[in-house]
Amino acid sequence: MIKAAFLMPHPPILLKEIGQGSELQCPDVLYALNSVGQKIAELKPKTIVVITPHGPVFSDGIVIGYDDMLYGNLKKFGYPQVALEKKNNMDLVNKIIYESGKIDVPCLKLDDENADYFQIEKALDHGTIVPLKFIEPYYQDYRLVQITYGLFDSVKLYEFGKVIQKCLTDETVIIASGDMSHSLKEDGPYRYHPSGLIYDEKMAELLEKKDLNSLMFFDGKLQKEAAECGKKSIDIMLGTLDGYQYEATKYAYEGPFGVGYLVMGFENLSFTEKSHVSALKKHQVTQHEMDIKNENRFVALARRSIENFLGLRDEVMDDTLTPEMLETRAGVFVSLKKNGALRGCIGTIGPTEENIALEIVANAIKAGFEDPRFPPLEVEELNQLKISVDVLMQPEKVNSKSELDPHKYGVIVSSGYKRGLLLPHLDGIDTVEEQLRIACHKGSIDEKSSYQIERFEVVRYE
């Protein structure tokens, strides 16, 4: 029932009401976006599903709009008059919520009750509004479903996309909302990184070639360096196309503001019923086993500590430990992920043990068995765990937010005896404001009150 899918960027500056002429620096992208609007008008879908990066992002679940009428505006950008209201396809939403539970992907109903409970915004975000603003001039007769991805791995998100496909009962268009690298220029939203353009070119190439394995098991280092926000939207979109033959066409790519804007169409669909989900899962298991064998000393020590706690091995310390691990003291955080979602994270701001090695051992056990947000680890989860170890450098006080960078520095916020810490370079946290908000929440500090800020760097092993 999928008529087509499109990858569309979402910078508000491309809207003439906001760009006020600046949008003309992207003539190819503007033309392509309007062409997408015209194509969708020809297809006349009954439903449009938008997968956005900019709603509330959770590590362990998908967020899906749950009001009968979905409304939002761009007031956060200073333009409350740029607004959109669409009827929700509640039948489809409820089916997705039910079916996604069968693959262990919880869906949060974004209604008034949950918005209040989690203190999150439930309105349509710019990741949805901007693409639809290029469709509305040509076509309005559709119901909308807004989905915000969770921080699962690519294969799990692909599987969730397959669930969406199975739930469809009428003609539907899928939109993966996402920008490419944010690191194309020094004066862009993030500092320049040479990986930015490499990432953008590679992503477009793989999408055009329909190289599913390379897309699902993409170079994680390159992806992080590029500071993108569209990959997980793409993963879900590709899952909705599972079993389809289609033509993938690159319509335009430009990046004059330091962010890559890629517009692509996935059209002329024919269903073959040949699913790739099982093969991707099998490949993922093989890849994970290889990754475990090649883990560095810091991560391997954390894994041995967990295995020892479960009674699966006697030896924890061995001759692979380096002088740095045995003779240096530092704060350490150990983070555990399962299927891309957080499974535990515990650490120390400063050293509490005789050396880094013992700090890793202690915090690995706490992350696996004492994180109050999760049940204790089970033996059968070990082969699904991805472990990272962050060794913290000495914190330093900062005088203004301009000295912060969530991709380089972690933050510690303090108010009296209350303290909250957030590590750097975390998925879904791209702004200083978001980093400070979460750190304050973790420390039970009112973000509107006065508090001290320290920043720190880490050496990350994963």
C-alpha positions in Angstrom: 0.0 0.0 0.0 3.0 2.3 -0.1 2.8 4.6 -3.1 6.3 6.1 -2.7 8.8 7.3 -0.1 10.9 10.5 0.0 13.9 11.7 1.9 13.4 15.4 2.6 15.4 17.9 4.6 13.8 20.2 7.2 15.6 23.5 7.6 13.1 26.3 8.4 15.3 28.7 6.5 14.1 27.1 3.2 10.6 28.4 3.9 10.2 31.8 2.2 8.4 33.3 5.3 11.6 32.5 7.3 14.4 32.6 4.7 13.2 35.9 3.3 15.5 35.5 0.4 18.2 33.3 2.0 16.4 30.2 0.8 17.3 31.2 -2.8 20.9 30.0 -2.0 19.4 26.5 -2.4 17.7 26.7 -5.8 18.2 23.0 -6.7 16.8 21.8 -3.3 13.9 24.2 -3.5 13.0 22.9 -7.0 13.3 19.3 -5.8 11.1 19.8 -2.7 8.4 21.4 -4.8 8.7 18.6 -7.3 8.1 16.1 -4.4 5.0 18.1 -3.5 3.7 17.8 -7.0 4.5 14.1 -7.2 2.6 13.4 -4.0 -0.3 15.3 -5.4 -0.3 13.0 -8.4 -0.2 9.9 -6.1 -3.1 11.2 -3.9 -2.2 9.2 -0.8 -4.8 8.9 2.0 -2.0 8.9 4.6 1.4 10.5 4.9 3.8 9.0 7.6 6.6 11.4 8.6 9.6 10.0 10.5 11.2 13.0 12.3 14.4 13.4 14.4 13.1 16.5 16.2 10.2 15.2 18.4 11.0 13.8 21.9 13.7 11.2 21.4 13.9 8.3 23.9 16.7 5.7 24.1 14.3 2.8 24.5 11.2 3.6 22.6 9.4 5.3 19.6 7.2 8.4 20.1 4.1 8.6 18.0 1.5 11.5 17.9 -1.7 10.5 19.6 -4.1 13.4 19.3 -7.0 13.2 16.8 -5.8 16.5 15.4 -2.0 17.1 15.2 -0.9 20.7 15.4 2.4 22.6 15.5 4.0 25.8 14.6 7.5 27.3 14.3 7.3 29.6 17.3 10.7 28.3 18.6 12.2 29.9 15.5 10.3 33.1 16.0 7.5 32.4 13.5 4.4 31.2 15.3 2.3 32.1 12.2 4.0 29.3 10.3 1.7 26.5 11.5 0.1 23.3 10.4 -2.8 21.2 11.6 -3.7 17.8 10.2 -6.1 14.9 11.1 -4.3 11.9 12.6 -4.8 8.4 11.3 -5.6 6.9 14.7 -6.4 3.5 13.3 -3.0 3.2 11.8 -1.3 4.6 14.9 -3.0 2.1 17.2 -2.0 -0.8 14.9 1.6 0.3 14.9 1.6 0.6 18.7 0.2 -2.9 19.1 2.4 -4.6 16.5 5.6 -2.9 17.5 5.3 -4.4 20.9 5.7 -7.8 19.3 9.3 -6.9 18.2 10.2 -5.3 21.6 10.0 -1.7 20.4 7.7 0.2 22.8 5.8 3.1 21.3 4.9 6.0 23.6 1.5 7.6 22.9 2.3 11.4 22.7 -1.0 12.7 24.3 -1.6 15.3 27.0 -1.0 12.8 29.8 2.4 11.5 28.6 3.5 15.0 27.6 2.8 16.2 31.1 4.4 13.2 32.7 7.6 13.3 30.7 7.6 17.1 30.5 7.9 17.0 26.7 6.4 19.0 23.8 3.7 17.1 21.9 3.2 19.5 19.0 4.3 18.8 15.5 8.0 19.7 15.2 9.9 21.4 12.4 11.1 18.0 11.2 7.5 17.4 10.2 6.2 20.9 9.5 8.9 22.0 7.0 8.6 19.0 4.6 4.8 19.2 4.7 4.9 22.9 3.9 6.3 21.9 0.5 3.4 19.4 0.0 0.5 21.5 1.2 0.5 24.0 -1.8 -0.2 21.0 -4.1 -2.1 18.5 -1.9 -3.9 18.6 1.4 -6.3 15.7 1.4 -4.4 13.3 3.6 -4.2 12.1 7.2 -0.9 12.4 9.1 1.1 10.1 11.3 4.1 11.7 13.1 6.7 9.3 14.4 9.9 10.3 16.3 12.5 7.6 16.1 14.2 6.1 19.2 17.9 5.4 19.7 17.8 1.8 18.5 20.3 0.3 16.1 19.7 0.4 12.4 18.5 -3.2 12.1 16.0 -2.7 14.8 14.7 0.6 13.3 14.5 -1.2 9.9 12.4 -4.0 11.6 10.2 -1.3 13.0 9.7 0.2 9.5 8.6 -3.3 8.4 6.0 -3.2 11.2 4.7 0.1 9.8 4.4 -1.5 6.3 2.4 -4.4 7.7 -0.1 -2.1 9.4 -0.9 0.0 6.4 -4.5 -0.4 5.0 -4.7 2.5 2.5 -2.5 4.4 0.0 0.4 5.8 2.0 3.5 8.0 1.3 6.5 7.7 3.7 8.7 10.7 4.4 12.0 10.3 6.1 12.7 13.8 7.4 16.4 14.4 8.0 19.4 16.6 7.2 22.8 15.3 6.3 26.0 16.5 7.9 26.0 19.6 10.1 29.8 20.0 9.8 30.3 21.2 6.3 31.6 24.7 7.2 33.3 26.5 10.0 30.5 29.0 10.3 27.8 26.2 10.2 25.9 24.9 13.3 28.9 22.7 14.2 32.6 23.1 13.7 33.9 21.9 10.3 34.9 18.3 9.9 36.2 16.8 6.7 34.1 13.7 7.3 30.9 15.8 6.7 31.0 15.9 2.9 32.4 12.3 2.8 29.4 11.1 4.8 26.9 13.0 2.6 28.3 11.7 -0.6 28.5 8.1 0.7 25.0 8.2 2.0 23.6 9.4 -1.3 25.6 6.8 -3.2 24.5 3.9 -1.1 20.8 5.0 -1.2 21.0 5.2 -5.0 22.6 1.8 -5.3 20.1 0.4 -2.8 23.1 -1.2 -0.9 21.1 -2.3 2.1 23.9 -4.1 4.0 26.2 -1.1 3.8 23.4 1.2 4.9 22.5 -0.9 7.9 26.1 -1.5 9.0 27.3 2.0 8.2 30.7 3.3 9.4 29.7 4.6 12.9 32.8 6.8 13.3 32.1 8.6 10.0 28.5 9.0 11.0 29.4 10.6 14.3 32.0 12.9 12.9 29.5 14.1 10.3 27.0 15.2 13.0 24.0 14.2 10.9 20.3 13.9 12.0 18.7 11.9 9.2 20.2 8.4 9.4 17.7 6.8 11.8 14.8 8.3 9.8 16.3 6.7 6.7 16.6 3.3 8.5 12.9 3.3 9.3 11.9 4.4 5.8 14.0 1.6 4.3 12.2 -0.8 6.6 8.8 0.3 5.2 10.2 -0.5 1.8 11.2 -4.0 2.8 10.1 -6.5 0.1 9.5 -3.8 -2.5 11.4 -3.3 -5.7 11.8 0.5 -6.3 13.8 3.1 -8.2 16.0 5.4 -6.0 16.6 8.8 -7.5 18.7 11.7 -6.1 16.9 14.9 -6.9 19.2 17.5 -5.3 22.0 18.1 -2.8 23.2 21.5 -1.5 24.8 22.7 1.7 25.4 26.5 1.6 24.7 27.0 5.3 27.0 24.3 6.6 24.3 21.6 6.6 23.8 19.1 3.8 20.3 19.0 2.3 19.6 15.8 0.3 16.3 15.2 -1.5 15.7 11.7 -2.9 12.7 9.8 -4.2 12.0 6.0 -3.9 9.3 5.4 -6.5 7.7 3.0 -9.0 7.2 0.4 -6.3 6.3 -3.2 -6.9 6.0 -5.7 -4.0 8.0 -8.9 -4.2 7.4 -10.3 -0.6 11.2 -11.0 -0.3 12.0 -9.7 3.1 15.5 -8.8 4.3 14.8 -8.7 8.0 16.1 -12.2 8.9 19.2 -11.8 6.8 20.0 -8.5 8.4 19.6 -9.9 11.9 21.8 -12.9 11.1 24.5 -10.6 9.7 24.2 -8.4 12.8 24.8 -11.4 15.1 27.9 -12.3 13.1 29.2 -8.8 13.1 28.6 -8.4 16.9 30.6 -11.6 17.6 33.5 -10.2 15.6 33.3 -6.9 17.4 33.4 -8.7 20.8 36.6 -10.5 19.7 38.2 -7.2 18.7 37.2 -5.2 21.7 40.0 -3.0 23.2 41.4 -3.6 26.6 39.1 -1.1 28.4 35.9 -2.5 27.0 37.1 -6.1 27.3 37.8 -5.5 31.0 34.2 -4.2 31.5 32.8 -7.2 29.8 34.9 -9.7 31.8 33.7 -7.9 35.0 30.1 -8.5 34.1 30.7 -12.1 33.1 32.5 -12.7 36.4 29.6 -11.2 38.3 27.3 -13.6 36.5 29.6 -16.5 37.5 30.7 -17.2 33.9 34.4 -16.6 34.4 36.9 -16.6 37.3 39.6 -14.2 35.9 38.9 -10.5 35.5 42.4 -8.9 35.7 44.9 -10.3 33.2 48.1 -9.5 31.4 46.3 -7.3 28.8 46.0 -4.5 31.3 48.3 -1.5 30.5 50.4 0.6 32.9 47.8 3.4 32.3 45.0 1.2 33.5 47.0 0.1 36.6 48.9 3.2 37.6 46.4 6.1 36.7 43.3 7.2 38.6 40.3 8.9 36.9 36.5 9.0 36.9 35.0 6.4 34.6 31.6 5.8 33.0 30.6 2.4 31.7 27.6 2.4 29.2 25.7 -0.6 28.0 23.5 -0.7 24.9 21.3 -3.5 23.6 19.9 -3.3 20.1 21.1 0.3 20.1 19.0 1.3 23.1 20.6 2.2 26.5 20.6 -0.8 28.9 22.6 0.7 31.7 25.0 3.5 32.5 26.9 4.2 35.7 30.0 6.2 36.4 32.0 8.3 38.7 32.9 12.0 38.2 36.2 11.5 40.0 38.3 8.5 41.0 37.0 6.3 43.8 39.3 3.2 43.3 43.0 2.6 43.3 43.3 2.8 39.5 41.3 3.0 36.3 41.1 -0.8 35.9 39.3 -1.2 39.3 37.2 1.9 38.4 36.0 0.1 35.3 35.3 -3.2 37.1 33.2 -1.4 39.8 31.2 0.7 37.3 30.7 -2.1 34.8 29.0 -4.2 37.5 26.9 -1.2 38.7 25.9 -0.4 35.1 24.8 -4.0 34.6 23.1 -4.7 37.8 22.5 -1.6 39.9 21.2 1.1 37.4 17.7 1.8 38.9 16.3 2.5 35.5 16.7 -1.1 34.3 16.3 -4.7 35.6 19.6 -6.6 36.3 21.2 -8.1 33.2 20.5 -11.7 32.3 23.0 -14.1 30.9 21.3 -14.4 27.5 21.7 -10.6 27.0 25.5 -10.7 27.0 26.0 -11.4 23.3 23.7 -8.5 22.5 25.5 -5.9 24.6 27.6 -3.2 23.1 29.8 -1.6 25.8 31.6 1.7 25.9 34.0 3.1 28.5 34.5 6.8 29.0 37.6 7.9 31.0 36.9 11.4 32.3 39.5 14.2 32.1 39.7 16.9 34.8 36.5 19.1 34.8 37.0 22.9 34.4 34.6 25.7 35.2 33.0 27.7 32.4 31.6 31.2 32.4 29.1 31.0 29.5 27.3 28.6 27.3 29.5 29.7 24.4 32.3 27.6 25.9 30.3 24.4 25.6 30.0 22.0 22.7 27.9 18.8 23.3 29.9 16.9 20.7 33.3 17.7 22.4 32.5 18.4 26.1 30.5 16.7 28.8 28.9 18.9 31.4 28.5 18.9 35.1 25.8 21.2 36.6 25.8 22.0 40.3 23.4 23.8 42.6 24.2 23.4 46.3 24.6 19.7 47.0 22.8 18.8 43.8 24.9 17.7 40.8 24.0 16.4 37.3 26.4 15.0 34.7 26.0 14.3 31.0 28.6 12.7 28.8 29.6 14.3 25.4 28.7 13.1 22.0 25.5 11.3 22.8 23.0 10.3 20.2 20.0 12.7 19.9 21.7 15.5 21.9 22.9 18.1 19.4 22.5 21.4 21.2 24.0 23.0 24.4 20.4 23.8 25.6 19.4 20.2 25.3 22.6 19.0 27.0 22.1 21.4 30.0 18.4 20.6 30.3 19.0 16.8 30.6 22.0 17.4 33.0 19.8 19.6 35.2 17.0 17.0 35.1 19.4 14.2 36.2 20.6 16.4 39.1 17.0 17.4 40.1 18.0 21.1 39.4 15.6 23.6 38.1 17.0 24.6 34.7 15.5 28.1 35.1 17.4 28.7 38.4 21.1 29.7 38.8 23.6 26.9 38.7 27.3 26.4 38.1 28.6 24.7 34.9 31.7 22.7 34.4 32.9 21.0 31.2 35.1 18.0 30.7 36.5 15.9 27.9 36.6 12.1 27.8 38.6 9.4 26.1 36.0 7.0 24.8 36.7 3.4 24.2 34.0 1.4 22.3 
